[in-house]
Every structure is written in C-alpha cells, then in structure tokens.
Amino acid sequence: MISLSVPPPGAGNNREWQYNAFVTALFSLLALIRTWPLARMMDAVIDSDGYVFVNGFWWVAKALSEGQNPFFSTYLFFPDGVSLAFQTVTFSNAVLFFPVTKIFGANVAVNCAYIVCYVLTAWFTYLLARDLTGSRLAAFFAGIIVSFGPYHMFSGTHHLNLTTIQWLLLYAIMLRFSMSRKDAFSPVLAGIAAALVIYTDHFQAILACFMTVIFVIYHLAVSPERESLKASRAKELFVRLAVIAVTAAVLVFPYGYAIFSDLAAQHNITSFGIFDAGGPNTFCGDLPGYFTPYPLGNYFDIYSNTELSTALYLGIVPATAALYGTIKNIGKQWVKLLLLLALISFILSLGTTLHIKGVWQWGASSWRLPYYWLFDWPPFSLIRTPYRFHLVTIICMALLAASGIAGLLEKFPSRACRYSVTAAALLIMALDFPAMPYQGQKTPVHAFHRIIASDNLDYSVLELPLSRWAQVKNGNANPSSFTYYQTLHGKKIFSGLLTRAIEEKVDFKDPFLSLLCALSTQDRLNRDLGPGYTDGPVPISPDQAEQLGSSNAINRDFLLKKYKIGYVLLYEFTAQADSLSARFMKGFLGDMPECEEGICGYRLTQGRVERLREPI
C-alpha cells in the first residue's frame, strides 16, 4: 500500500494547540487585511451577483424559521415561485451562518462568510501541506498561496460559491486519510466533507469527483503489491469509497431530491453553445495570463481579460518553489500524483480553444483543446466556465511549492535563517500578486422600503420595470436590486435575479404581467435608444398606455386580489411622468404619484389607492 500520509509535526506535543492557535490568528489577520475595507463595512454588499447570496441567506433563514422548503422560494417570481436547487445560494454557508443572519441580517452574514472562507481555506491547506511535508513554515506558505493568491481573491470579489473552497480541501484531507489509514471513521468524515461540498457549489462537487477518480486510479495503478494483495486492497478501497458515497448521499438527500425533482419537471437551465456569448469559449484561460506578472501583462497589453487573466496568474515564487519541489521530490508518489492532477486541470482550464492575448482564431482555423470534445459529455456539458479547473492546479502547485520550500529550509540549520527565507518569499509574493480589494458598497435604501417592511400583512410588491430577463443587472431598476430590496421589506416579488437562468422563468405567461413586462421593456428602449425604437410590435404612445390601464381597471380588484398586491413601486425611467409604465398605472389605479428621488409608489389596501410619501 502507498501511504500518502506523514505524521504531523509535534504529535504528542502539549504545545501543538498553541502553534495551531497562532497560525489561525495569522490567517485571520491576513484575511482582514486582504479583504479590507470589508471589516469596517460589514453591512455592505457586492452588487449584481452579490445580491443573490444576500437573498439566499435571507430566504434560507426565513424558510428554516417558518418550516418552509429552503430549496424552493415562494417569494421570488410570485405567484409561481422558483426552485433554488440549481442556483448559487451556497446552502452550506446559509445554514452555518443562520444565527448571524437572524441576529445581524443577511448582509453581515454573507460578509462574515467571506472572511471565514479565507481563514478556513488557508487553515485546511496548511493542514494538508503540513501533513505532506512535515514543515510548519512550508505549510503556512502553501496556505497563503491558495487562500490569498489571485484566483481565490478574484473569486472573493464576485462569487461566494467560488470563495467557499475550504470544504473541497477538507474533503481532500479526509479522502487521503480514508485511503491510507485503517480506521473506520475517516470515510464517514470524508462523506460529511463531500456533502458540504455538494451543498456549496455544483462545480466543486464535480471537482471532488474528478479528484477522487484520479486519486483512486493512480493509487491502484502504482501499487507495488502482488496481484492477490492488490485485488484485496482494491476491494477494501472501494468499500471505503462506498462508505463515503453513502454518507454523502444520506446527508444531501433533501437537496438531491430537489435537484432531481427539477430535472423530472424539465425545468431546464439556460444552455450555451461552445462559441455563444457567455459560453465556454468565453471563459477559457488565456495562456500568457498564467505566467505574466500583472504589471507587465497590463503594460504590454498581454491580458485579453484583465480581471480573469490576473486571477489565473501562478506567481513567480509559488511556481519556482513548485518546480524545485517537484525536481527534488519526484521520487515520492504523492508528488507524482499532484503533478498529474495539476497538468490535467491546467489543460482543462485552457478551455475549448487555445487563447493567446484574446485571440483564439487564426484565419479560419483554431487550436482546439480537449475540453472542446469533452463539452459534449456530462458533467462537462454543465460547465461553461472551464477556467475554474485552475483551482485544482493552484492547490496542487501550492502543495508542491510547500515541498520545495521545505527542502530549501533544510539547508538552513538556524531557525532565524529559516524564518528569514520564508519572510523574504512571502514579501516577494505580496509584491507580485495583484491587489484585489473588496468591491462591496452600501446599496441605497429608500424610505418606501422601510414603510413596506413595517407592514406586517401578507402582501406582494409589484416593482416596475418588470423584466422577463432573469439575469438583467445594469442599474438599480432591475431584478438584481429587487432581489436585494426583498431582504429589507420581506414581501413577495414578481421577478428575481437568477445566476443560472431557468428557461421557463424568462417569460410571464399571465396576460397582465406580460403586458407590464412589455411596457417596461419599451420604457427601457426609449431611455437607451430614444422614443420610437422597438424590437417587437409597433410601440404605443403614453396616451395609449393610459387607455390600456383604464381598460384593465375594470378587473382591478380581481387582479389585485389574485396577486395579493399591496404595493406598487416604479423606479427610475418607469417613474417618469411620460413613461408608458407610469401612464398605465395612472389609468389602472386612477392616480399619478409624484416621483421622489427616482422612485414613486402606491399603497393598495381594502380597495383604496394611496400615494406613498417619505416620512417627514
């Protein structure tokens, strides 16, 4: 049997907990520094996709408190609701930070999750590297590469589901223990870690499977045991894998049931072709970006996509240390395994075609890469962002770099020299890695939202513009902002932001909602392109919109009761007096509210229409 485990340093030492506490404190301090100014604006939120996580935390806390299904929101896309099974809610974080959400609010809970993710990612990388190399300093170095390197920091400025990689690292630790130790508890812990990965992100679940397959195949292929012993070992290995799978399956059964129910109901996630805008070829790794330091790449215009390319950058010190560690320890089986994983994930992260400075087509031809053909097959057909395989490359490189640093530190007998070398390497790395400050901001909240929040009755809020596109994010008058506002007023809304758009949710089937959506769309076109432009039927005039509202007013009480509409809010361009939406509402409700700070609204109670006014 090949043992991939090295006894942790200081085993049996009563002071081991002090080392661990000190390392944890250092990682926590670095997390606060690298995410600054997050620590002084914990109620801020990253706009666009960040609103999804805030709404997800809010909904999960509400659902768990009220005994509702957390995987299906009845508060978005009212009255039908929408499944959250395929959305990037990060249920693991939402549940773990449930107390924070209830006490301090969803904004604070999401930002706490970001900071904790950086600390735990560094900590689990440290444990894995320390176990492999036997060096605390080298392990600390590896933790910084993975948690505070460009890829993870880039994810932290956009997506919480991509920042939460600590469970994938914990799974790697427990999987290795399951394969190399005789205890019966390690596979159970590996199953628990796998469940946390699944509850966090679908892509990371695929990465966990990918790592497991490579690990098992390699583990069996290089075993030096005789055939009879190898067969026995293989049987034991698959039994342990079965324990991992069963444990994970039991824990994720509720979530799995929601996913398969969606699949059975044929709720299709919007799909992309390879060369579609937003498809896999859009999110390929650009080859020079992996190796070009940020200042040089930016100065010589090497980056085709500055943010993505800087996220892929490996770093001078980590890459050099990894190369040295590979050469020095190439005889060790765990080094060969990491090298194999790194190469495969690197090739996959390059995507469907070779990209060099943004160019992927030379004349009528292109250099197609393995992912081009893999995209036709599950699970690769579910992944439109191949560059994210780079995460495995980064983890493997960090562990190989730790082995290189450990070998280098052996050449220095004094502790002062070892600390000096480590500090110098970290300083160079800090100067080499691009700064990626936290992009959060405090979203302006109007007094109308507080007025609605103070109303404890069960109403829905109709917000205009009403968009049929579940991924519209520009400006404040869109489903992205409405999704966030919902966490403030706590009422059902008729749209919502979906990070993975469901095809059935992009059109409103009801004639009344469809009409409002069409008017909102025309208002947006009038704002952006000028009056008279349309991508559909001949546009109507404001007077005609008011007449439409008057004709629908006959059924007003029925429609308001049907949709339980208690409030109507018009934002920005729909709140203008000459907008189609405002004129429609004038005819429908018999009143034209005054616009205040780009927003106007109505309260509808017991058949009465009242203008919303900001409290004096």
N, C-alpha and C positions, 0 to 999 in steps of 0.2 A: 504494500500500500504506500502511496505517496503522501507524506504528511506535508501539508501546506502551512502548518502552524508552528510558530516559535513561541516558547513560553514568554509571557510578558515580563519585562524587566521589573525587578523589585518585588517579585512574587514572594509573599510571606513577610514583606517588609511592612512594619506597622505605620511607616510614614508614607505609604503609597497613596493614601487618600489625600495627603497634603499636596503631593505633586499633581494629582488629578484636579484638586480644587484650584490650584494655582494656574494650571493650563486652561481650565474652564473660565477663570476670571480674565485671563489674557484674551481668549477668544471673544468673550463678551465685550471687552473694551474695544477690540478691533471691529466688532460688529457695529458698535455705536459710532465709531469713527468713520468707517466706510459707508455707513448709511446716513451720515449727517447731512442735512439737519432734521432727520426723522425724529430723533429723540426729543426735540423741542416743539414738534408739531404732530403729536400723536393722533390728533383728530383730523388730520389731512387725509387726502385720498388721491391716488393716481387716477386721472380721468380716463374715459373710454373703458378699456377692459377692467380697470381697477374698480369701476362701479359694479361690475358683475360679482366680484369677490365680496364686496361690502353687502350687496343684496343677498348673496348666497349665505353669508354668515347670519344676516338678519333673519332670513327665511328659515334656516335650519334651527336657530334658537326658538323662533316662534312655533315651528312645527313640533319640536320636541316638547315645548312647554304646554302645547294645546293638544297633544296626541294626534297630530296630523302626519301625513306621509312626507318626510323631508325630501324625497326624490321626485316629488311632483308638486309644482307650485300652482295653487289655485288663485294666486294673487297677480300673476303675470298673464297676459293675453286673456284677460277675463272676457267672456264668461267660461271659455273652454278650458283655460289653464294650459300648462305646458310641462312636459317631462323634463327633469333636470339630469336624467341619467347620463346623457352624453355631454353635458355642459362642464365647464371647468370651475366647478364650485369648490373643489378640494374639500370633500366631506370630512377627511381626517382632521384638517385644521379647524373646520367649522365646529366639529364635535369637541375636540380637545380645548378649544377656546370658547366654548359655550358659556362658562361662568363670566369670562371677561365681556362677552357680548351683552349678557343680561345686565351686568353692573355698569359698564362704562360705554357701551354702544359698539356697533359693528365696526366703525372706523378705527377705534382704538384696538379692537380685537385683531383686525387684519394687519395693522402695523406691528402689533406685538408678535404676530405670527411670522412676519418678515424677519424681525430681529432674531427670534428663537430659531428660525430655519438656518440662519447664518451660523449661529453658535453650534447647533447640533450637527450641521454638516461638517464643520471643522472638527468637532469632537469625535464623530464616528470615523472620519478619515484618519484622525490621529490614532484612534484605537487600532484600526486596520493596519496602518503603516507601522505602528509600534510593535504589533504582533509579528509582522513580517520581518522587520529589520532589527528589532531589539534596541533601537535608539530612540530616546525621547525627543532629542533635538531634531533628528531627521523626520520623525513623525509630526512634530509641530510644524515643520517646514511644509510637509505634504498637506496638512490641514489648511494652511493658508493658501496654497496653490488652488485647491478645489473650491473652498468656500469664498475666498476673496479675490479670486482671479477674474479675468474679463468675462468668461462665459457666465458664471454664476451671478456676477454683479449686473451684467446686462439683463439677465432674466429678472433680477430683483427690481429693475426699473420698469417692468412691464407686466410680468405674469407671476402670480403667487404659485400657481401649479408647477411652474418650472423652477421656482426657487426652492420648493419643498422636495429636495432630493435626499434628505437625511435618511428617509426610510429605505430608499434603494441601497444606500451604503450599509445600513443596519442589516438588510436582507443579505448583502454580500458577505458580511461578517458571519451571520448565522448559517448561511449556506455552506461556507467553508468549514465551520465547526461541525456541521451535520455530516459532512463527507469525511472528515479527518478524525473525529472523536467517536468514542463508543457509547457515550451517554445517550439516553432516550429523550432527553428534554430539548436538546438543540434543534431537532427537526420541528418540534412544536413551536419554539421561538422563531424559527425561520418562517413557519407558516403564518404566525402573527405579524411578522415584519412584511411578508408578502401581501397580507390583507391590507396593511396600512398603505403600501404602495398602490394597490388597486383603488382604494378609496381616495387616493390623492390625484392620480392622473393616469389616463388610459395609455398614453405613450410610455410612461415609466413602467407600466405593467408589461408592455411589450419588450422594453429593455431588460426587465428582470427575466423574462422567458428566454430572451436572446442570450443573456449572460449564463443562464442555467444550462442551456443546450451546449454552448461552447465548453463550459466548465466540465460537464459530465462526459462529453465526447473526449475531451483532452485527458481527463482523469483516467478513463478506461484505456485510451489508446497508448499511453506512455507507461502504464503499469508494468513493472518488471517481473511480476509474479508468474508462476507457471499457469498453464491454461486452466487446470482444475481449480486452482485458487482464484484465478481471475474470474471464473464463472461464479464462484461463491461470493466474491467481492462485488461483482456486478449485481447479483441478486440482493445483497444487503444494501447496496447503494440505491437501487430502485425502490426498495421498501421504504427507505428514508425519504426519498422523493415523494412517495405516495403519502407518507405522513404529513409532509409539508403541504402537498396539494389538498388533502382532505381538511387539514386545519384551516387553510386559507379559504376553502370553499364554504365551510361552515360559517366562518366569520363574515364573509361577503355575500351570503345568501340573499339578504334583503336587497342589496344593491344589484346583485346579479339578476334577481327576479325582475327588478325594474328595467334593466337593460334588455333582457330577453322579451319582456312584455312589449317594449318599444319596437323591437325587431319583428315580433309577431304581428303587431299592429301596422307594420310597414311605415313607421314614421322615419323617413329617410333623412339622413344628414346630407346637406347640400354637398354634392360631389364636384371634383375638379378634374379636368383633363391634365395631362402632363405639362402641356405648354399653355394652359389657360392662365390668365392673370390671377395671381394668388394660388396657382397650382405648384406642384413640386419643383418645376424648373425655376420658379421664382425664388425659392428658398434653398438653393444649393450653396454649399460652401465655395467661396472664391479662393482658388489655390494660393495666390500671393498673400491673402489675408492671414493665413495660418502662421506665416513666418516673418512678416514685415512689422517692425515696431510701429506703433501708432503715429508718432510724429513724422517718420519717414513716409509711411503709407499715405498720410494725409497731404504731405508736402508735394510728393511726386504723383499724386492722383492715382495711386495704385488701387485704392479701395473703390469698388463699384457701389457698395452699400456701406457707408461709413460705420453705422451702428453695428450691423451684422458682422462686418469684417473685423472690427475691433473685438467683438465677442469671441471670434474664433482664434484670436492670436494666442499662440502657445507660450510665448515668453522666452527670453534669452537664457536666463538662469534655469528655469524648470526643464527646458528642452536639453540644455547642455548637461545638467545633472542626470537627467533620464538616460541620455546617451552613454554617459560614463558608467552609470549603474548597470545598464544593460550589458556593456562590454565586460565589466568587472565580474558580474554575477550570471553570465549567460548559461553557466552550467546548472543553475538552480531551476527546478521545474516551475516554481511559481513565477519566476522572471520570464520564462518562455511563454507561460500561459498569458501573462499580462501583455507581453509583446504581441502575441497572436490577437488578443482582444482589441488592442489599440490599433493594429493595422486594419482589421476588418471594419471596425467602427469608423476609422478615418476614411476609408474608401466609401463607405455608405454615406458619410456626412457630405461628401463631394456632390452627392445627388445624382441626377439623371444624365447631365452632360457636363463636361469639363468647362468651368468658368475661369477665365483669366482676365482680370480687370474689367469684369462685367460683360466681356464678350464670350459667347458660347457657340456662335455660329460663324464659320469662316466660309464665305460664299454660300453654297447650297448644302454644305456638309457641317457636321458637328461630331465631336468625340463623345460618343455615348458610353456611359459608365454602367456598372452592374445594376444600379438602382433603377435604370430605365426599364429593364426587363422584370425586375422584382416588383415594380409598382403594379403589375397585372395580377399579383397574387396577395391574398391576405397573409399576414396582417399589414404588409407594406402598402397595400392599396388604401388603407385607412390613414396613412401618414403623408400629409402634404408638405411637411417641413423636415426634409432629410437631414438638414444641418444639425438637428438636435441629437443625432447619433454621436456628435462630437463630445457629448457629456461623458460617454464611456471612455473615449480617447483621453479626456482630461483626467479622469480618475486613474486610469492605468498609468499615464505619464507621471502623475503625482507620486504614485507608489514606486515607480521605477526611479524617479528623482530622489525619493527618500532613501532608496538603496544606494544611490550614488553619493548622496550627502553622508550617509552612514559610513561608507567606505572611505570617503575623504576625511571624515573626522577621526578615523582610526589612526591616521598619520600624525595626529597632533596629541601628544601624551598629556598635556596640561589642559585642565578644564577651561582656563581663561582663553587659550587659543581656540578651543572648540566653540566656545560662545562667540568669540570674535568673528570666526569664519561664518558661523550661522547668521550673526547680525549683519555682516557685510553682504551676504547673499540676499537677505531679506530687504536690505536697503536698496540694492540694485533692482530687485524685483519691484519694489514700491515705485521707483522712478520709471521703470519700464512699462508697468501696467497702466493703461489709461484710466483717468478718473471718471467714474460714472456716478455722479451724485443722485440722491433720491429725487424723483421728479414729481413728488406729491404736491398738492396745493389744496387750499381750503375752498371748497365749492360754495359759491354764494347761495344762500338760502333766503327766500323771500318770506315776508311775514305771513303770506297766504298759506304757506306750508305749515306754519305753526298753528294757524287758525284751524286748518283741517285736522291737524294732529290732536287738537284739544277736543274735537268732536268724537265722542266715543261710540256713536251709532255706526252700524254696519253699512257703509256706503261705498260706491266705487267712484273713482275720479276719472273723468274724461278729459284728456290732455291733447291739445292741438298744437303743432301739427301731428296728425295721426299717420304714421308711416307704415307701409307694408313691408319695408325692408328691416329685417330684424338685426342688421349689423350697421345701420347708419350711426355715425359717431361725431360728425362735424358740428361744431357749435353747441349751444346749450338746449336748443329746441329739438330734441331727438330722443329716441328710446334709451340711449345711454344715460342721459341726465334723468329721464323719467324713472329709470330703474333705481337710481340713487335717491331721488326725491321720495320714492316709496318707503325707503327705510326711515324717513323722517315723519311722514304723515300716517303710514301704516294702513293705507287703503288699497283696494284692488285697482289695477290699471289695465288699460286695453291693449297695451303694447309691451315692449320689453327688449332688452339687449340680450342676444344670444351669441356667445363666442363661437358656437358651432351651429350655424343656422339650420333649422328644420324646414324642409321644403313646404310642408303643409301649413306653416305659420307665416309665410310671407304674403299671403293674400287673405283679405277679410271676406268671408262668404256672405255675411249678412248685408242686405242692400243699404241699410242706414250707415253702418260702419264703413262699407265700401265707398259710399258717396263722400263721407267725411275725409276718407283717405285720398280720394281723387281731388277734392278741393285743396287739401293740404299740399299734395304734390304739385298742383298748378300754382299755388302760392309760392312754393319754393322755386319753381321755374321762373315765375315772374320776378322774384327777387334776384336770382342769379343771372338770368339771361334777358330779362326785360319782358314787359307785357306782350301777350300775343304768341309767345313761343310755347309749343306743346310737343310732347312725344306721344300723344294719344289723340282723342277726339278733339274737335274744334273747341277752343277754350270759351268759357262763358264769361259774361260781364259780371261785375259786382251786383248790379240790379237783378240779374237773372239768378244769382246765388241767393239773394234775399228772397226772391219769389219761391225758389226751391225750399228754403227754410219755412216759408209761410205755408206751403203745401204740405210739408211734413208735420207742421204744428198741429194738424188735425189729430194725429196719432201721438202727440207729445206725451201725454200722461201714460199711455201704454208703453212707449219706448223707454221713458224714464223709469217706470216700474220694472219693465223687463230686464233692464241692465242695472237697476239699483243705483242710478246715477245721482249722487248727492252734490257733486261739484263739477264745474266745467272750468278749465284753465286754458287760456290762449297765450302762447309765448311768442315773443319776438315778431317775426314777419306776419304771423297769423293774427297778432293782436292789433295790427294796424287797422285804422278805421275803414280803409278801402280794400282790405283783403277779402278774398272770397269766403274764407272761414268765418271772419267776424261778421260779414254781412249775412251769411247763412244763419249764424246764431241770433242775429238781430231778428230775422224773420221767424226763426224757430221758437225763440224764447220771448220775443216781443220786447227786447231791451238791448241797448247798445252800451256796454260798460265802458268806463274810462280806463285808458291804459296807463299803468303806473310802473315805471322802470322796466319797460319791455314785457309786462305781464298784466293780464286782466282776468277776472274770474267771476263766476256766479255761484251762489249757494241755492240749491233747489230743495226745498223742504215743504212737504204737505201741499204740493201744487203751487207754491209761491216761488217767484224768482227774485232773488236779492243780489244786488251787486256786492262783491267782496271789496272791502276797503281796509287799507292798512290802519291798524290801531294808532290813535294819536298818543 
